[in-house]
Amino acid sequence: MINDKLPKIWYGGDYNPEQWEAPIWDEDMRMFKLAGIDVATINVFAWSLIQPDEDTYDFSALDAMMDRLHASGVYVCLATGTGAHPAWMAKRHPDVLRVDYEGRKRAYGGRHNSCPSSPTYRLHAGRIADKLAERYAQHPALLIWHVSNEYGGYCYCERCADGFRRWLKGRYGTLERVNQVWNTRFWGHTFYDWEEIVPPNAISEEWNGNRTNFQGISLDYRRFMSDSLLDCYKLEYDAIKKHTPDLPVTTNLMGTYPKLDYFKWAKHLDVVSWDNYPSMDTPISMTAMTHDLMRGLKDGQPFMLMEQTPSQQNWQPYNSLKRPGVMRLWSYQAVARGADTVLFFQLRRSIGACEKYHGAVIEHVGHEHTRVFRECAALGGELQQLGDALLDARVEAKVAIVYDWENRWGLELSSGPTVALKYVDEVHKYYDALFQLGVQTDMVSVEADLSGYDIVIAPVLYMVKTGYADKLKAFVSAGGTFLTTFFSGIVDEHDLVQTGGYPGELRELLGIWAEEIDALLPGHTNQMVMKQELGALDGSYECGILCDLIHSEGAEVLATYGSDFYQGMPALTANRYGEGRAYYVATSPEPAFLQGLLGQLCADKGVRPLLSTPEGVEVSRRVKDGRELLFVLNHNAEAAPVELGDVVYDELLGGGQLQGTAKVPARSVLILSAT
């Protein structure tokens, strides 16, 4: 449980009372009660109000709001406010301002504009976190701490350059080692003095944001920047823990956000929280995958849904309204996949600046007689009704997909073989196949213990870190099924190619070697032709993006290419290794192929779908104290039948019992527990 002061699914969200006058606050408290809101996240962007100058702190307004919320029965997620530094700080101490990718010194404005290496920023961020924690440590409304907000972005200033050099010394020890891992003899880049090393940006090694002359340099700068921002978080974390060692601390993450290594960050979060903002056309399975990824950051522990919109967003090109029922449905999707909170941005809609058209529980009209408020209040009532029935329930899976931010950085920094290769998209293809099959899946890091899984899938495992090949061999040798894909086993953690033939250290495990890699032009495809029937797989399937030209070294060839000069070469192989099998998919296949292949692999290992459901109906399972809780979510615009079999289920939302064929209303959800 995140905090046993509130033993239910937390319900509420970001509240910005500093944007309003006192009469509005009383109305807010009344409407919070009507909506069943019991948690407010406050002080997210109020640093400048608390600290009007270098030495002055004024907590009077925050004191009053903490007391007001508590008196109204609303608990507080208290933010440190350090996501946007005050204007006076930028004017007096320009070291707080970032230098952007183009080498330009930023002026004051926006947010996330604080240099992570700035001594001024670090001093004042740590100090205000300390003062807040000291002041509110014993406040009865305080549930959890929220450090800063949506960390992100890089800086390329001279202080960061100095910090990068120190980071390199700590990681590699000597300049000789740096030259080795960066392969600096290429293009005459040998460094003879640490001061010669500069950040890779648009005026040095990079262009267009993700193109670089030296992958090793750019990869390490991403590691350094992720670590530098994490250090800023840890400064505040440590200041808070000094006063409130037993209260949880978090910061809101952003799903598959590319610039920070969230697996590394999660080690320093007491509970993972994240902000979920899909578009109306985002695949349902992509949102599900991201929830599962956030759950996987801390070995399956429940996470916080820190932000979602009740209705519409403001920053996408086309900001569609959530159709009736969708807010509730997507809220339960998060809960189904491990969330123990449902929180919104925002509780009252702003009247000015860039977020005034971002949805809120309380709309600009200011009263409760709106569709959005009615839906929010209905959900609040349901969460009250559920009480602690779902809290701390865990998601259990026998299939895992490996996700690694450093692998993503290396892959997408690669100079070739194709700009069409996107890591998240390839991972999602495999996740989506399992999602369509109704198979529960965990998203795990390369550090994860694999012993509890029957099947492990590592799409595009371009970077094989030291020791990971041995870990995979041990997993397969003990009876596990492993699958990886084209463009895997290419480089080590320094982005240096493993010579001796692709897929490098995975060659023995997979029983193949890859001679060449063909990049297909947009609109061009090849075919994967099955050599024999494999479960539902038979005949020919389209494939594209990349085609590895591989040779078997003991692996069984299950499918071959159907055209071009490599017609007849292996496209899908399976290698027996110890008690298990390792599969290699040498190209990017169409969805039908992946569903057929993964369906067969699951059947071979006895991994069964949670339920048999029609298209557009999602199923997830959480387990609490041995009790299974099935979430059946109908994302369709019409009702859908679901076969429950002979088991008799209690339905936790509507009451009553269900058996046999159950009808799930359009854009609605059932929460089932076997009697």
Stockholm file with secondary structure:
# STOCKHOLM 1.0

chainA/1-675         MINDKLPKIWYGGDYNPEQWEAPIWDEDMRMFKLAGIDVATINVFAWSLIQPDEDTYDFSALDAMMDRLHASGVYVCLATGTGAHPAWMAKRHPDVLRVDYEGRKRAYGGRHNSCPSSPTYRLHAGRIADKLAERYAQHPALLIWHVSNEYGGYCYCERCADGFRRWLKGRYGTLERVNQVWNTRFWGHTFYDWEEIVPPNAISEEWNGNRTNFQGISLDYRRFMSDSLLDCYKLEYDAIKKHTPDLPVTTNLMGTYPKLDYFKWAKHLDVVSWDNYPSMDTPISMTAMTHDLMRGLKDGQPFMLMEQTPSQQNWQPYNSLKRPGVMRLWSYQAVARGADTVLFFQLRRSIGACEKYHGAVIEHVGHEHTRVFRECAALGGELQQLGDALLDARVEAKVAIVYDWENRWGLELSSGPTVALKYVDEVHKYYDALFQLGVQTDMVSVEADLSGYDIVIAPVLYMVKTGYADKLKAFVSAGGTFLTTFFSGIVDEHDLVQTGGYPGELRELLGIWAEEIDALLPGHTNQMVMKQELGALDGSYECGILCDLIHSEGAEVLATYGSDFYQGMPALTANRYGEGRAYYVATSPEPAFLQGLLGQLCADKGVRPLLSTPEGVEVSRRVKDGRELLFVLNHNAEAAPVELGDVVYDELLGGGQLQGTAKVPARSVLILSAT
#=GR chainA/1-675 SS CCCTTSCSCEEEEECCGGGSCHHHHHHHHHHHHHHTCCEEEECTTCHHHHCSSSSCCCCHHHHHHHHHHHHTTCEEEEECCTTSCCHHHHHHCGGGBCBCTTSCBCCSCSSSCBCTTCHHHHHHHHHHHHHHHHHHTTCTTEEEEECSSSCCCCCCSHHHHHHHHHHHHHHHSSHHHHHHHHTTTGGGCCCSSGGGCCCCSTTTTEETTTEESCHHHHHHHHHHHHHHHHHHHHHHHHHHHHHCTTSCEECEECTTCSSSCHHHHHTTCSSCEEECCCCTTSCHHHHHHHHHHHHHTTTTCCEEEEECCSSCCSSSSSCCCCCTTHHHHHHHHHHHTTEEEEEESCSBCCSSSTTTTSCCSBCTTCSSCSHHHHHHHHHHHHHHHHTTSSTTCBCCCSEEEECCHHHHHHHHHCCCSCTTCCHHHHHHHHHHHHHHHTCCEEEECTTSCCTTCSEEEETTCCBCCTTHHHHHHHHHHTTCEEEEESSCSCBCTTSCBCCSSBTGGGHHHHTEEEEEEEECCTTCCEEEEESSCBTTBCSEEEEEEEEEEEEESSCEEEEEECSSTTTTSEEEEEEEETTEEEEEECEEECHHHHHHHHHHHHHHTTCCCSSBCCTTEEEEEEEETTEEEEEEEECSSSCEEEECTTCCEEETTTCSEECSEEEECTTEEEEEEEC
#=GC SS_cons         CCCTTSCSCEEEEECCGGGSCHHHHHHHHHHHHHHTCCEEEECTTCHHHHCSSSSCCCCHHHHHHHHHHHHTTCEEEEECCTTSCCHHHHHHCGGGBCBCTTSCBCCSCSSSCBCTTCHHHHHHHHHHHHHHHHHHTTCTTEEEEECSSSCCCCCCSHHHHHHHHHHHHHHHSSHHHHHHHHTTTGGGCCCSSGGGCCCCSTTTTEETTTEESCHHHHHHHHHHHHHHHHHHHHHHHHHHHHHCTTSCEECEECTTCSSSCHHHHHTTCSSCEEECCCCTTSCHHHHHHHHHHHHHTTTTCCEEEEECCSSCCSSSSSCCCCCTTHHHHHHHHHHHTTEEEEEESCSBCCSSSTTTTSCCSBCTTCSSCSHHHHHHHHHHHHHHHHTTSSTTCBCCCSEEEECCHHHHHHHHHCCCSCTTCCHHHHHHHHHHHHHHHTCCEEEECTTSCCTTCSEEEETTCCBCCTTHHHHHHHHHHTTCEEEEESSCSCBCTTSCBCCSSBTGGGHHHHTEEEEEEEECCTTCCEEEEESSCBTTBCSEEEEEEEEEEEEESSCEEEEEECSSTTTTSEEEEEEEETTEEEEEECEEECHHHHHHHHHHHHHHTTCCCSSBCCTTEEEEEEEETTEEEEEEEECSSSCEEEECTTCCEEETTTCSEECSEEEECTTEEEEEEEC
//
